[in-house]
Amino acid sequence: MHGLMSYRRFGIARSLHSDLALARARSLRRDPAPARARSLRSDRAFTRAPWLRSDRAERTLGRYVATELWLELGCYAATERNTRLVAA
């Protein structure tokens, strides 16, 4: 049924896709990694977004710099300030 089979639960028709999305959202809330990522956005980390080129913006978070490569795709690459690639 392509994962779109709906069923009744508490009087509301829901799809299997929506249940999977809810389960993923709950597991992300329990995962400690997003909590650590949120702490990077604290008052210690300052943020600046100068236009390096028309398609690049930079955000400085402590010693790491996240460079947005494609604004329309929302892809980020985290690099250290000495421009060595840390994670993509």
C-alpha positions, 0 to 999 in steps of 0.5 A: 500500500506504499506506506500510505494505508491509514487507520483509525486511532483515537477517532483520527485517521492517520497514515503510517508515514505520520507515525514513522515521523512521530517516532523519529521525532521522539527518538531525536528528542531522547538523543543527547547529540541534539542537546550538545548541538543546541549548547553551541548556540549559547551566549558564548558562541558569537554569530556573524554572517558576512557575505563572502560571495553571493552564494556563501555565508559564514557562521563562527561558533567558537573555534569551528566555522560552519560555511553554508555552501549552497543556500538553496540546499541548506548544506553545511560543512564544519571546518576549523579556522585553519580551513582543515575539514572536520565534518561534512 
